[in-house]
Amino acid sequence: MKTKTATKIFLLFILLLPAYAAATGFGELRLSLIEGDVLIRSADTSEWRPAVINFPFRDGDQLWVPEEGRAEVESRRGSVIRIDEETALDILTVDNDALQFCLDMELAYVNVNGERGTTLQMDTPLSSIWVYERTKFSVDVSNNGDTDKRTSAINLDGIIFSNKEAI
């Protein structure tokens, strides 16, 4: 009798486990597209590893897209960051109401579909872009670390800081 009850409980647990796992999802931020030999370095490791689709990003993770590569990072709320070849992206903060990144070099295209009360911040070596509502913008950083003059913002409802001055 005890064996049958234990077996029933075990089977119920096995049947409900996938539903629980699906409810937890991939977290707030995941890698949604990989083209080429994209690499990831987690905050808890010191070595670069090949990226895998749906990798859940956490604070301190890093993404590197080499020559002829491309990657896309997607938030749970639908915001997307596309980065092109030879681009480094640091994930600084992953939170329910705030995402913060640092683009060290090259190009990123950002499409923010955030809800009110959420913030996306994109830092470069010399500037910072804060976004509070839906918008699209691109950031281009030259190889020497200077923010390129081609940096553009479209429908930006936020603040752009460059060299500690608002522009």
GICORMO-V344143 format. One line per field, one symbol per residue. ss: DSSP state (H for helix, E for strand, - for the rest). burial: I if it has 9 or more other C-alpha atoms within 8 Angstrom, else O. Layout:
ss->???
burial->???
//
This chain:
ss->-HHHHHHHHHHHHHHHHHHHHHHH----EEEEEEE---EEE-------EE-----E-----EEEE----EEEEEE----EEEE---EEEEEEEE---EEEEEEEEEEEEEEE------EEEEE---EEEEE---EEEEEEE-----E----EEE---EEEEE--EE-
burial->OOOOOOOOOOOOOOOOOOOOOOOOOIIIIIIIIIOIIIIIIIIOOOOOOOIOIOIIIIIIIIIIIIOOIIIIIIIIOIIIIIIIIIIIIIIIIIOOOIIIIIIIIIIIIIIIIIOOOIIIIIIIIIIIIIIIIIIIIIIIIIOOIIIOOOIOOOOIIIIIIIOOOOO
//
